[in-house]
């Protein structure tokens, strides 16, 4: 019975630690960062929109070069 109790406690602690690390990995933050801290959404939008514009510009240039 004592072993099952320790196993259950270890599983719960492992679940919480894994969730903490998983959320941080998904958000692109360091592992030990606070996953509940406010994040600057505006900066993320600007970063991703800049990447999209750059990729679309390269795609358009590639199509224009192929047509010539």
C-alpha positions as CSV (number, residue, x, y, z in Angstrom):
1,X,0.0,0.0,0.0
2,X,2.9,2.3,0.8
3,X,4.4,1.7,-2.6
4,X,1.2,2.6,-4.4
5,X,0.9,5.8,-2.4
6,X,4.5,6.8,-3.4
7,X,3.8,5.9,-7.0
8,X,0.7,8.0,-7.1
9,X,2.4,11.0,-5.5
10,X,5.3,10.7,-8.0
11,X,2.9,10.5,-10.9
12,X,1.1,13.6,-9.8
13,X,4.3,15.6,-9.3
14,X,5.6,14.3,-12.7
15,X,2.4,15.4,-14.4
16,X,2.7,18.9,-13.0
17,X,6.4,19.3,-13.9
18,X,5.8,17.8,-17.4
19,X,2.9,20.2,-17.9
20,X,5.0,23.2,-16.8
21,X,7.8,22.3,-19.2
22,X,5.4,21.4,-22.0
23,X,3.7,24.7,-21.9
24,X,7.0,26.6,-21.9
25,X,8.3,24.5,-24.9
26,X,5.0,25.2,-26.7
27,X,5.4,29.0,-26.2
28,X,9.0,29.0,-27.1
29,X,10.2,30.0,-23.7
30,X,13.0,28.7,-21.5
31,X,12.0,25.5,-19.5
32,X,12.0,27.1,-16.1
33,X,10.2,30.3,-17.1
34,X,6.8,31.1,-15.6
35,X,4.2,29.8,-18.1
36,X,1.5,32.0,-16.5
37,X,3.4,35.3,-16.9
38,X,1.9,37.8,-19.3
39,X,3.4,37.8,-22.7
40,X,3.7,40.6,-25.2
41,X,1.3,39.5,-27.9
42,X,2.0,42.6,-30.0
43,X,5.7,41.6,-30.3
44,X,4.8,38.1,-31.4
45,X,2.4,39.3,-34.0
46,X,5.0,41.7,-35.4
47,X,7.6,38.9,-35.5
48,X,5.3,36.4,-37.3
49,X,3.9,39.0,-39.7
50,X,7.5,40.0,-40.7
51,X,8.3,36.4,-41.3
52,X,5.2,35.9,-43.4
53,X,6.0,39.0,-45.5
54,X,9.6,37.9,-46.0
55,X,8.5,34.4,-47.1
56,X,5.8,35.7,-49.5
57,X,8.3,38.1,-51.0
58,X,10.7,35.3,-51.7
59,X,7.9,33.2,-53.2
60,X,6.8,36.0,-55.5
61,X,10.4,36.6,-56.7
62,X,10.7,32.9,-57.4
63,X,7.6,32.8,-59.5
64,X,8.6,35.9,-61.4
65,X,12.1,34.4,-62.2
66,X,10.4,31.2,-63.4
67,X,8.2,33.1,-65.8
68,X,11.1,34.8,-67.5
